[in-house]
């Protein structure tokens, strides 16, 4: 009998298009949409012997594991984060393996949000559909100061994009980030306050760990310019709860572009950010891209095959 592999919270059922998931007769791979809405969720979880998680969409804790009594393996796409309780998995006898990630799609989306926000692209397109012509005046990014908070793989790509558009790039973050930024010839301000106060655009590219959770505060945001743009395609929880909403209401920064939210998916059309004309919202599209899915799920499925063939060398909670 084939091993039952479940891919939960596949909102678009996009993995049904990945042929390599259906080419091994020893494994039966199925996808479910939003677990909170799927009527078949309980039976699918009960029968699942392996889960392939789409990034951090599915929270696996003790309560979740009680719904999966036959589960042997969790195969994560990308690096593990706080959505998986490793200790709870270990107690339940569930092995956990990590996958791979790519900075390409998130970096490209970040740049798209910067450009679209600065040129007021979406509102201009929507106005034209309503019969209105040239309703907005945007601003070019040329010569503006781009502040990158966090200087990892994505931040480094964003820096190169910005330099191609003749932006001035400055970086703030850990000591490692600052040292690498200086080595790359980028500006590192004297202090955090100067970083927030002098950037025309700030884009966030930090990992969400205990040290970074809520590290962007109301005081930080209050230093930003009234026409500055704050972009977050990383994690909503990097910003102190409620800080960005209140900062936008106060006018510093003047604009925001968001791809991440504290509670996802966002179905409420009255979400406060969706009702603010100075905020551009996208539905967590950073990694949702064809080539990325191919890479993430091929690795994650290969890890499932390895595990059930007896190779546990990459299990992180052996």
Secondary structure, 3 states (H helix, E strand, C coil): CCEEEEECCCCCCHHHHCHHHHCCCCEEEEECCCCCCCCCHHHHHHHCCEEEECCCCCCECHHHHCCCCCCCEEEECCCCCCCECHHHHHHCCCEEECCCCCCHHHHHHHHHHHHHHHCCHHHHHHHHHCCCCCCCCCCCCCCCEEEEECCCHHHHHHHHHHHHCCCEEEEECCHHHHHHHHHCCCECCCCHHHHHHHCCEEEECCCCCCCCCCCECHHHHHCCCCCCEEEECCCHHHECCCHHHHHHHHCCCCEEEECCCCCCCCCCCCCHHHHCCCEEECCCCCCCCHHHHHHHHHHHHHHHHHHHCCCCCCECCC
